[in-house]
Amino acid sequence: MYKMKKVSPMLDQTDVKILENLLRDGRLSGRQMARKIGVSVGTVIAKIRRMEQSGLIKGYSAILDHERLGYELTVVTEITVSKGKLLEMEKEIGKNPNVCAVYDVTGSIDAIAVAKFKNRKELSEFTKGLLAMPFIERTDTHVVLTTVKEDHRLI
C-alpha cells in the first residue's frame, strides 16, 4: 500500500520498511515490527528512537473518520493578509481547534486554511472571526462537496 518512491539519503532500507509499517499500523510493537522486516528488536527500537529525536517522526495518532464524529463540513479558505503580518495571522488561525492545516502559498492569495465543522453555525462563526482579525483583508471559502481522497500518510 505505502511504498517510498525515492529514499532520502538519511534513510536506509530498514528505516523505510519501519516507516511503511508504522504508517500501515502505528500500534505494532517493536517485536512485531522486527519479525515483519527481518531485523532485531533492538535495531527497530534504536531506529525509531533516532527518527523521533531527529523530528522525522513527529508523533503518533489514530486516523479518525471526522464525518462519523459529526464534522459534516470541510472547507478550504483562501486568505489575503496585509501589512506583512502573514506569519502572525497564520499562527493565530492555526490555534483554532477546527483548523486541520494552514498553508503559506504563492499566487494571488497569501494563505489557505483547511477546517472541519459540525454545522453552518460553526462555519459562520469561524469565517466571521477570520474577517474580524486585524490585517486580514479578505477570505474566500470553498465548501467541500465530496472528499475523494484525504490521507496525509504519504511515502
N, C-alpha and C positions, 0 to 999 in steps of 0.2 A: 504494500500500500504506500508507504513512505519510502522513497529512495532518493538519496542525495545524488544530484547530477554531477556536481563538482565538489571535490573535497578541499576544504580550506587547508593551507599549509600548516596551520596549527593543530589540525586533527588527523589522527591516523585512522586506519580502517576499523580498529576496535572502538575508537571514540564514536565513529559514525554508526556502527552497529548498536552501541549503547544508546545513542540519541534516537535512532529509529525505533528501538524497542521502548524507550521511555515515552515517545510520542504515541505509540500504539497502546501502551498500558503503563501509566506512571506509578501503578501500585506494585509492580514487580519487585520482589526482594532482590538483594544482591546475589543470593544463591540461585534464584530462578534465572536472573539475567545471565550469570556466569554459565549456567548449564545451556541456555539458548545459544550463546555466541561462542562457547568453547574456550573460555579463559577462566582463570581463578577468581574466586570471590574477592580476594584482596586487590586484584587488578581492577575489577569493576568498581569497587568502593573507592580506590585511590583516584581513578579516572573521573568518576562522578564528582568527588570532592574537589579535584583540580578544576573541573569545568564550572562548578558552583563558585569557587573562590575567584576565578577569572571573570565571572559575570556572564559567561556564555549561557549557563543555566541560571535564570533569574528567580525561579520559584516553581512551585507545583500547584496545580489546581484541577478541579473537576470541570468537565465540559458540560455546560447546562443547556437545556432547551428553554430559552427565555420565554417563548410563547406559552409553554406549559406552566411557567411561573406567573403568567398574566401580562407579560410585556408584549402587547399586541402591535405596538407601533415602533418601527425602526425608522429613524430619519437621518438624512445626510444634510448638514447645514453648512453652506458656504458663508464665510465671514470676511468682511472687509474692515480693516483696522487702520486708524490714522495716528499721526504724530509719533511714529517709532515705538509704539507700545505693544507691538505684536507678541513678543515672548511673555510679557507680563499678562496680557489678556489670555493667551493660550494656557498658561499655568493656572489662571483663575478658572477658566472654563473646565479644565481637567479635574478640578476638585469636585465638580458636580457628580454625585453618585450614579446618575443616569447616563453619563458620558462614557462610552466604551473606548473611544480613540479621538485624539486631536492631532491633526497633521498640519505642518507648516508647508505650504505648497507654492509652486511657481504659477504664473499666469495672471489673470485679471483679478483674482481674489487672493487673500492672504493666508487663509486657514480653512480647514474643513474639520468639522466635528461630527462624529457618528454617535448617536444616542438612542436609547430604547425607553419607551414609556408605556404605562398601563392603559392610559386613556388620553383623549384630546385635551382634557383639563391640564394634565401634567405637561403635555407638549406645549400648550399655550403659555403656561407659567414659565417654562424654560425659554421659549422664544422671546417673550416679553422681558424676561430677566437679562437675556443677552443684549437686547436693544437698549436696556437701561444702563448697561455698563459704560463707563467713560471710555472714549476712544473707539468704540465700535460704531462704525459709520452705517453699515447695513448688513443684513443677513438675507439669505435665500435658502429656504428649507424645502427639501425634497422628501416626500413620504415614500418609503419603500413599499411597493405593491406585492412583490414576490421575491423571496430570498432564494436565489438559485444556488449559491454557494456561500458559506460563511465558516471559514476554518483558517485560523492563523497558525496552524501547525505545519509550516512549510519547511521541507528539506528535500 
